[in-house]
Amino acid sequence: MSDHHASYSDYDSQSRSDDHLQTNLPALYSQPSLPSLPSLTSNPDHYQEILSTTHHHCLTTLKGHTSYISSLNLVGKFLYSGSGKEIRLWKGNSLDSEIDHENLSNNVVAVGKGAVKSLVVLEDKLFSAHQDHKIRVWKINNQESDKQKYTRLATLPTLGDRAFKSLLPKNQVQIRRHKTCTWVHHVDTVSAIALSSDESLLYSVSWDRTIKIWRTNNFKCLESVANAHDDAINAVALSNDDSVYTGSADKNIKVWRKSSKESKHSLVATLEKHNSGINALALSTDGSVLYSGACDRSIVVWGKDGGGNMVVVGALRGHSQSILCLAVVSDLLFSGSADKTIRIWRGSDKSYSCLAVLEGHRGPVKCLTATIDHDNTTDASYLLYSGSLDCDIRVWQINVPLL
């Protein structure tokens, strides 16, 4: 197991209490920022003008989890949240109004054997990545059904995959001095999962420094990229052209691609600018801009050059502690930090503005998801969901000035 000293991920182990989490977090705050990169934010006068025209408020706080919120996934009017070993489902009106949340102590739909790290929904299947090195697949019930708990369809790697691969010695990999297992196994926390653009493949990254690719229709493991990084992998993002971006505690982002002639993914670029562990990645809607957040308190903006390669554009500064999560909707970037705040950014090329700073969480903001608020047509209106180490999920409405 690698030493994740540079990564926030080392501080979200379920074996530690939240009190322990809070007292250990300040060690990360001393990570230096990136003075070598130009700041992309506007001048202070323009900044104040934009702040005054961006309106936001917290619609409600979803309570019920007893451990910190590690993952959020929004599907239409349904929000899935991962916390500890449980996954909860929040429905419809409970997401945006001050009601009793349907007395939602009964909204647990799945319980795994290891802490939940990441959630992905594909049609009637819910994929969950766990700290116990496994990926679980759940059958989503009819949302109006009274049957609360979801049925587990599979645990990856599947028994069939494990048995078949174990027959051949070449499928064995050494994980410790006297221990081997087949290459289809993750051997440390599965930190993040993501779907390919055509939804036929699921990509998983792990603290074991590997990337694995799974078929979503039969759950077979097709490929494993060993030693993809020099330390734990914390984040993965996939673009529409099927470029795969991975961010690691080794301070690097790597770009992977599979050419039409090759059956395996190969490394096409390494993006080096952060000076501490990378916690989060997000792509712009069209895939032309990559955002990376790290323990150095900076969000680095990468854009494509004339040859289609990602090159550094500059940095977004403002958070006082580690960047833990990023989300993109439309032309907005949302960032959550160990400083307990969320920032909203908008811009292009080399000019960005911080539209708002959202305060209210009592702990570091660990995960974000957002959507356009189609019920509000007066402004560009958005709904943002944030999960924190304070065990709460907050629902925010944001109205931003139209360009």
Disulfide bonds with the S-S distance in Angstrom:
none
